[in-house]
């Protein structure tokens, strides 16, 4: 695949997820992303499970180069400024005011690169009463109204991955690319401010639309009830997911696949709105039925009846699915020090060509000498 952003350089002073995720998306599209980290410890996510190469760190830092710089030291700050002078984009996700203390605020960097796209990611924004509050994924999910949609209504507890962090990184990457597109026409740099609160509020748009349009406050079951979505455990302990949406043919197909055609005459299920109203009854009926056969058997029957479904895979199964293998979603990566591993390729295919070449996440300062030499050659020229 053509690396569409290969002529762009990104300097990232990011930690944990939001900043590193934003630059990773650009790196996946070919940008030269240079990750600037603290000497000795690096990005705090490196040591999330001990050592300096945790799976948490690996997830958001592939296709990058690493250099360790202590910007409180004059010589290291000069190296950073030299790097920024060669860059198109700068990304940081510190609390408001921290970047300025480190000598890498927008005004500082614009002196060496007026056309820079400066991206500042925060928890709650650059101003306002909550500006200085610490923010992590769960905090942003809760503040945006999203957490209540993915939390069990009884015995509540936080579940699922770091959605707010990842979504904010995706929005930041999108904003950066829009700014780069404008700059290609005008030559003008931009400052992009994006907060986790703003990103997750926009991501939660469906919930707010329902509230402002019809006064409905959505809960964790609102969408799955209306979309007629189900998850059932099968005889072998594996799960299957079904999403029938609104076409009646999918309901008819489910009845045929499960040999439950008699339910079509039940007034509770005779039409879609009644099935929505009585979804709990349907779950009670179908739960023991799906436990009578293995997941593979149910998948075969549902496929025959063209009912939208999928095995509800765990991570050790998903990439072994025949379609995932056909698309080559899992790709090997080889680190010069840490050996071979596997990751998931970027989802893009341009002109029918996906990108299978993925560089492993760098060890701390892995490319420090290399990057310094590049800067020296630039000064020599």
C-alpha positions in Angstrom: 0.0 0.0 0.0 1.2 3.5 -0.7 2.0 5.3 2.6 -0.1 8.4 2.0 1.5 10.4 4.8 5.1 9.4 4.1 6.2 13.0 3.4 4.9 14.3 6.8 6.7 14.3 10.1 5.0 14.2 13.4 6.6 14.9 16.8 4.7 13.4 19.7 5.2 14.3 23.3 2.4 11.9 24.4 1.9 9.7 27.3 -0.6 6.9 28.1 -3.2 6.7 25.3 -4.8 9.9 23.7 -1.6 11.5 22.3 0.1 8.2 21.3 -3.1 7.0 19.7 -3.5 10.1 17.6 0.1 9.8 16.3 -0.3 6.1 15.8 -3.1 6.6 13.4 -0.9 9.0 11.4 2.0 6.5 11.6 -0.3 3.7 10.3 -0.9 5.9 7.2 2.9 6.4 6.7 3.8 9.5 8.6 7.3 9.6 10.2 6.3 9.8 13.9 9.0 10.6 16.4 8.0 9.9 19.9 9.9 12.1 22.4 10.1 10.5 25.8 11.7 11.1 29.2 15.1 9.4 29.7 15.2 6.2 31.7 11.4 5.9 32.3 9.9 7.0 29.0 6.1 7.0 28.5 4.6 5.9 31.8 2.5 3.4 29.9 5.7 1.5 29.2 5.9 0.3 32.8 2.2 -0.4 33.3 2.9 -4.0 34.0 6.6 -3.7 34.9 9.5 -3.3 32.6 9.5 -0.8 29.8 7.6 -2.6 27.1 4.1 -3.4 28.4 1.3 -4.6 26.1 -0.5 -1.3 27.0 2.4 0.7 25.6 2.8 -1.6 22.6 -0.9 -1.1 21.6 -0.5 2.6 20.8 3.1 3.0 19.7 3.8 0.9 16.6 5.3 2.4 13.4 7.1 5.1 15.5 10.7 6.1 16.3 11.8 6.9 19.9 14.2 9.5 21.2 14.7 10.3 24.9 15.0 13.9 25.8 14.9 15.8 29.0 13.5 19.2 28.0 14.5 20.8 31.3 18.1 20.6 30.0 19.0 23.3 27.5 20.8 20.9 25.1 17.9 18.5 25.0 15.4 21.3 24.5 17.4 22.5 21.6 17.2 19.0 20.0 13.4 19.1 20.4 13.2 22.5 18.8 15.4 21.3 16.0 13.0 18.4 15.5 10.0 20.6 15.5 11.6 22.8 12.9 11.5 19.8 10.6 8.0 18.7 11.5 4.5 19.2 10.2 2.6 18.2 13.3 3.3 18.4 17.0 1.1 16.4 19.5 1.0 16.7 23.3 -1.6 15.5 25.8 -0.5 17.3 29.0 -2.8 19.1 31.4 -3.2 22.8 30.3 -0.1 24.8 31.1 2.3 21.9 31.4 3.7 22.1 27.8 4.5 25.8 28.4 6.5 24.9 31.5 8.4 22.3 29.4 9.3 24.8 26.7 7.0 23.3 24.1 4.0 25.5 24.2 2.5 26.6 21.0 4.2 30.0 21.1 7.6 28.4 21.8 7.3 26.0 18.8 5.7 28.5 16.4 8.9 30.5 16.7 10.9 27.8 15.0 8.0 26.5 12.7 5.3 29.0 11.9 3.3 26.6 9.7 3.2 23.9 12.4 0.0 22.0 13.2 0.0 22.1 17.0 -2.4 19.6 18.6 -3.1 19.9 22.3 -5.2 17.1 23.8 -6.6 17.6 27.3 -9.2 16.1 29.6 -11.7 18.9 30.0 -10.5 21.7 27.7 -8.1 24.6 27.8 -10.4 26.8 29.9 -13.3 26.6 32.3 -13.9 25.4 35.8 -12.8 21.8 35.2 -9.8 22.7 33.1 -7.2 21.5 35.7 -9.0 18.4 36.8 -7.2 15.1 36.2 -8.9 13.0 33.5 -8.6 9.4 32.5 -10.7 7.2 30.4 -13.4 6.4 33.0 -13.7 10.0 34.0 -14.3 11.1 30.4 -16.8 8.4 29.8 -18.8 9.4 32.9 -18.7 13.1 32.3 -19.9 12.7 28.7 -22.9 10.6 29.7 -21.5 7.5 27.9 -20.6 5.4 30.9 -24.2 4.9 31.9 -24.9 3.3 28.5 -22.2 0.6 28.9 -22.6 -0.1 32.7 -24.8 -2.9 34.0 -27.9 -1.4 35.5 -27.7 -3.6 38.6 -24.5 -4.1 40.6 -22.8 -1.4 38.5 -19.1 -1.6 37.7 -16.9 -0.2 35.0 -16.4 -2.6 32.1 -14.8 -2.7 28.7 -11.7 -1.2 27.2 -10.4 2.4 27.2 -13.0 3.7 24.8 -12.7 7.5 25.6 -8.9 7.5 25.3 -9.0 5.7 21.9 -11.9 7.7 20.5 -10.2 11.0 21.5 -7.0 9.9 19.7 -9.1 9.1 16.6 -10.8 12.5 16.6 -7.4 14.2 17.1 -6.0 12.4 14.1 -9.0 13.4 12.0 -8.6 17.0 13.0 -4.9 17.0 12.3 -5.5 15.6 8.8 -8.1 18.3 8.1 -5.6 21.0 9.2 -2.9 19.5 7.0 -5.3 19.5 4.1 -6.0 23.2 4.6 -2.3 24.0 5.0 -1.6 22.3 1.7 -3.7 25.0 0.1 -3.0 28.0 2.3 0.4 27.4 3.9 -1.2 28.3 7.3 -0.5 26.4 10.5 -3.3 25.7 13.0 -3.7 25.0 16.7 -6.0 22.1 17.3 -7.5 21.8 20.8 -9.5 18.7 21.6 -10.5 17.4 25.0 -11.7 13.9 26.0 -15.0 15.5 27.2 -15.7 17.0 23.8 -14.7 13.9 21.9 -16.8 11.6 24.0 -19.8 13.9 24.0 -19.7 13.9 20.2 -19.2 10.1 20.2 -22.3 9.9 22.4 -24.3 12.0 19.9 -27.1 9.4 19.5 -27.9 9.7 23.2 -28.2 13.5 23.1 -30.2 13.4 19.9 -32.8 11.1 21.5 -33.0 13.4 24.6 -33.3 16.7 22.7 -35.6 15.3 19.9 -38.0 13.2 21.9 -37.1 13.6 25.6 -35.8 10.0 25.9 -32.9 9.4 28.3 -31.2 6.3 26.9 -29.9 3.5 29.1 -27.7 0.5 28.5 -30.6 -1.5 27.1 -32.1 1.2 24.9 -30.2 0.4 21.7 -30.1 -3.4 22.0 -33.8 -3.6 22.6 -34.7 -1.4 19.6 -32.2 -3.1 17.3 -33.2 -6.5 18.6 -29.7 -7.6 19.5 -29.0 -10.7 21.5 -26.1 -12.7 23.0 -26.6 -16.3 23.9 -24.4 -18.9 25.4 -24.3 -22.2 23.5 -23.9 -25.8 24.6 -20.1 -25.7 24.4 -19.9 -22.6 26.6 -19.2 -20.3 23.7 -21.3 -17.3 22.8 -23.1 -16.2 19.7 -24.4 -12.7 18.9 -27.5 -11.9 16.8 -28.6 -8.5 15.5 -31.9 -8.6 13.6 -32.6 -4.8 13.3 -36.0 -4.1 11.7 -36.5 -6.3 8.6 -39.1 -9.0 9.5 -37.2 -11.6 7.4 -34.5 -11.8 10.0 -37.1 -12.7 12.7 -38.6 -15.3 10.5 -35.2 -16.7 9.8 -34.4 -16.9 13.5 -37.7 -18.8 14.1 -36.8 -21.2 11.3 -33.2 -21.8 12.5 -34.3 -22.5 16.0 -37.4 -24.5 15.0 -39.6 -22.1 16.9 -42.1 -21.1 14.2 -45.0 -21.3 16.7 -43.8 -18.1 18.3 -44.9 -16.2 15.2 -48.5 -16.6 16.4 -47.8 -15.4 19.9 -49.2 -11.9 20.2 -46.2 -10.8 22.2 -44.0 -11.4 19.2 -46.3 -11.0 16.2 -44.8 -7.7 15.1 -41.6 -5.8 15.7 -42.9 -3.3 18.3 -44.3 -6.1 20.4 -41.0 -7.9 20.2 -39.2 -4.8 21.4 -41.7 -4.5 24.3 -41.2 -8.2 25.2 -37.5 -8.7 24.6 -37.0 -10.0 28.1 -39.5 -12.8 27.3 -37.7 -13.6 24.2 -34.4 -13.9 26.0 -36.0 -16.2 28.6 -37.3 -18.4 25.8 -34.2 -18.5 23.6 -31.6 -18.9 26.4 -32.2 -22.6 27.0 -32.8 -23.3 23.3 -29.3 -22.0 22.4 -27.8 -24.2 25.1 -29.0 -27.3 23.3 -26.4 -27.1 20.4 -22.8 -25.9 20.0 -21.9 -22.5 18.6 -20.8 -24.0 15.3 -24.2 -25.7 14.8 -26.1 -22.5 15.5 -23.8 -20.4 13.2 -24.5 -22.9 10.4 -28.3 -22.8 10.9 -28.4 -19.0 11.2 -26.2 -18.6 8.1 -28.5 -20.9 6.1 -31.5 -18.6 7.1 -29.4 -15.4 6.4 -29.8 -14.1 10.0 -27.2 -11.5 10.9 -25.0 -13.1 13.5 -21.4 -13.9 14.5 -19.6 -16.0 17.0 -18.9 -13.7 20.0 -15.1 -14.3 19.9 -12.5 -13.8 22.5 -9.1 -12.4 21.4 -7.6 -15.9 21.0 -10.3 -16.7 18.4 -11.2 -13.6 16.4 -8.2 -13.4 14.1 -8.5 -17.2 13.4 -11.9 -16.7 11.8 -11.7 -17.7 8.1 -12.7 -14.1 7.0 -10.1 -12.5 9.3 -7.5 -14.9 7.9 -8.5 -14.1 4.3 -8.1 -10.4 5.0 -4.8 -11.0 6.8 -5.8 -8.9 9.7 -3.1 -10.4 11.9 0.4 -9.5 10.7 3.8 -10.5 12.1 6.3 -7.9 13.4 9.9 -8.4 14.3 11.7 -6.3 16.8 15.5 -6.3 16.5 15.9 -6.9 20.3 12.7 -8.4 21.4 12.0 -10.9 18.6 8.8 -11.8 16.8 5.3 -10.9 17.7 1.9 -10.3 16.1 -0.3 -7.2 15.7 -3.4 -6.1 13.8 -2.8 -4.2 10.6 -4.5 -0.9 9.9 -8.0 -1.2 8.4 -7.3 0.8 5.2 -7.0 -0.5 1.7 -6.1 2.1 -0.9 -6.7 1.0 -4.5 -7.3 -2.5 -3.3 -4.0 -2.7 -1.4 -3.9 -3.1 2.4 -0.8 -2.3 4.3 0.9 -5.4 5.8 4.2 -3.8 6.8 4.1 -2.7 10.4 7.1 -1.6 12.5 7.1 -2.8 16.1 6.8 -0.3 18.9 10.3 1.1 19.7 12.2 0.5 22.8 13.1 3.6 24.8 15.5 5.9 22.8 15.9 3.2 20.2 16.3 5.8 17.4 17.9 8.5 19.5 21.3 8.4 17.8 19.8 8.0 14.4 17.5 11.0 14.8 20.4 13.2 16.2 22.5 12.3 13.1 19.7 13.3 10.8 19.5 16.7 12.5 23.3 17.1 12.3 23.2 16.4 8.5 20.4 19.0 8.2 22.5 21.6 9.9 25.5 20.7 7.7 23.4 21.2 4.6 
